Amino acid sequence: MGVRPCRLRLRASGGARRPAVPVPVAAAVLSLVVAAGAVVDVYRIGDSGAKAAWHDGFSKTASGGGDGD
Protein backbone atom coordinates (compact mmCIF):
# COMPACT_ATOMS: atom_id res chain seq x y z
CA MET A 1 0.00 0.00 0.00
CA GLY A 2 1.81 3.02 -1.27
CA VAL A 3 0.79 6.64 -0.92
CA ARG A 4 -0.35 8.21 -4.17
CA PRO A 5 0.29 11.90 -4.82
CA CYS A 6 -2.77 14.12 -4.71
CA ARG A 7 -3.70 15.61 -8.08
CA LEU A 8 -6.19 18.32 -8.88
CA ARG A 9 -9.25 17.15 -10.70
CA LEU A 10 -9.79 18.84 -14.00
CA ARG A 11 -13.05 20.46 -14.99
CA ALA A 12 -14.86 19.46 -18.11
CA SER A 13 -13.52 22.64 -19.70
CA GLY A 14 -9.96 21.46 -19.03
CA GLY A 15 -9.04 23.96 -16.27
CA ALA A 16 -8.02 23.09 -12.72
CA ARG A 17 -10.55 23.57 -9.90
CA ARG A 18 -10.14 26.76 -7.91
CA PRO A 19 -10.36 26.54 -4.13
CA ALA A 20 -13.47 28.06 -2.57
CA VAL A 21 -12.19 31.45 -1.42
CA PRO A 22 -15.45 33.05 -0.20
CA VAL A 23 -15.97 30.50 2.60
CA PRO A 24 -12.67 31.15 4.47
CA VAL A 25 -13.00 34.90 3.90
CA ALA A 26 -16.55 34.89 5.27
CA ALA A 27 -15.42 32.83 8.28
CA ALA A 28 -12.57 35.28 8.97
CA VAL A 29 -14.87 38.31 8.72
CA LEU A 30 -17.46 36.67 10.97
CA SER A 31 -14.84 35.79 13.57
CA LEU A 32 -13.55 39.38 13.59
CA VAL A 33 -17.09 40.73 14.08
CA VAL A 34 -17.70 38.31 16.97
CA ALA A 35 -14.35 39.22 18.55
CA ALA A 36 -15.11 42.94 18.27
CA GLY A 37 -18.50 42.38 19.90
CA ALA A 38 -16.86 40.49 22.76
CA VAL A 39 -14.38 43.33 23.31
CA VAL A 40 -17.22 45.86 23.44
CA ASP A 41 -19.15 43.70 25.93
CA VAL A 42 -16.10 43.32 28.20
CA TYR A 43 -15.52 47.08 28.09
CA ARG A 44 -19.16 47.88 28.92
CA ILE A 45 -19.28 45.35 31.78
CA GLY A 46 -16.03 46.69 33.23
CA ASP A 47 -17.23 50.27 32.92
CA SER A 48 -20.50 49.54 34.70
CA GLY A 49 -18.65 47.67 37.45
CA ALA A 50 -16.25 50.56 37.94
CA LYS A 51 -19.13 53.04 38.13
CA ALA A 52 -20.86 50.88 40.72
CA ALA A 53 -17.70 50.60 42.80
CA TRP A 54 -16.57 54.23 42.63
CA HIS A 55 -19.84 56.19 42.58
CA ASP A 56 -22.52 56.53 45.24
CA GLY A 57 -24.44 53.43 44.21
CA PHE A 58 -24.37 51.81 47.64
CA SER A 59 -25.75 52.35 51.13
CA LYS A 60 -23.71 54.58 53.46
CA THR A 61 -24.99 52.79 56.59
CA ALA A 62 -23.88 49.37 57.79
CA SER A 63 -26.36 46.58 57.18
CA GLY A 64 -25.34 44.47 60.17
CA GLY A 65 -24.06 41.49 58.18
CA GLY A 66 -27.34 39.54 58.37
CA ASP A 67 -26.25 37.13 61.10
CA GLY A 68 -28.94 38.21 63.56
CA ASP A 69 -26.71 39.91 66.19
C-alpha positions as CSV (number, residue, x, y, z in Angstrom):
1,M,0.0,0.0,0.0
2,G,1.8,3.0,-1.3
3,V,0.8,6.6,-0.9
4,R,-0.3,8.2,-4.2
5,P,0.3,11.9,-4.8
6,C,-2.8,14.1,-4.7
7,R,-3.7,15.6,-8.1
8,L,-6.2,18.3,-8.9
9,R,-9.3,17.2,-10.7
10,L,-9.8,18.8,-14.0
11,R,-13.0,20.5,-15.0
12,A,-14.9,19.5,-18.1
13,S,-13.5,22.6,-19.7
14,G,-10.0,21.5,-19.0
15,G,-9.0,24.0,-16.3
16,A,-8.0,23.1,-12.7
17,R,-10.5,23.6,-9.9
18,R,-10.1,26.8,-7.9
19,P,-10.4,26.5,-4.1
20,A,-13.5,28.1,-2.6
21,V,-12.2,31.5,-1.4
22,P,-15.5,33.0,-0.2
23,V,-16.0,30.5,2.6
24,P,-12.7,31.2,4.5
25,V,-13.0,34.9,3.9
26,A,-16.5,34.9,5.3
27,A,-15.4,32.8,8.3
28,A,-12.6,35.3,9.0
29,V,-14.9,38.3,8.7
30,L,-17.5,36.7,11.0
31,S,-14.8,35.8,13.6
32,L,-13.6,39.4,13.6
33,V,-17.1,40.7,14.1
34,V,-17.7,38.3,17.0
35,A,-14.4,39.2,18.5
36,A,-15.1,42.9,18.3
37,G,-18.5,42.4,19.9
38,A,-16.9,40.5,22.8
39,V,-14.4,43.3,23.3
40,V,-17.2,45.9,23.4
41,D,-19.1,43.7,25.9
42,V,-16.1,43.3,28.2
43,Y,-15.5,47.1,28.1
44,R,-19.2,47.9,28.9
45,I,-19.3,45.3,31.8
46,G,-16.0,46.7,33.2
47,D,-17.2,50.3,32.9
48,S,-20.5,49.5,34.7
49,G,-18.7,47.7,37.4
50,A,-16.3,50.6,37.9
51,K,-19.1,53.0,38.1
52,A,-20.9,50.9,40.7
53,A,-17.7,50.6,42.8
54,W,-16.6,54.2,42.6
55,H,-19.8,56.2,42.6
56,D,-22.5,56.5,45.2
57,G,-24.4,53.4,44.2
58,F,-24.4,51.8,47.6
59,S,-25.7,52.3,51.1
60,K,-23.7,54.6,53.5
61,T,-25.0,52.8,56.6
62,A,-23.9,49.4,57.8
63,S,-26.4,46.6,57.2
64,G,-25.3,44.5,60.2
65,G,-24.1,41.5,58.2
66,G,-27.3,39.5,58.4
67,D,-26.2,37.1,61.1
68,G,-28.9,38.2,63.6
69,D,-26.7,39.9,66.2
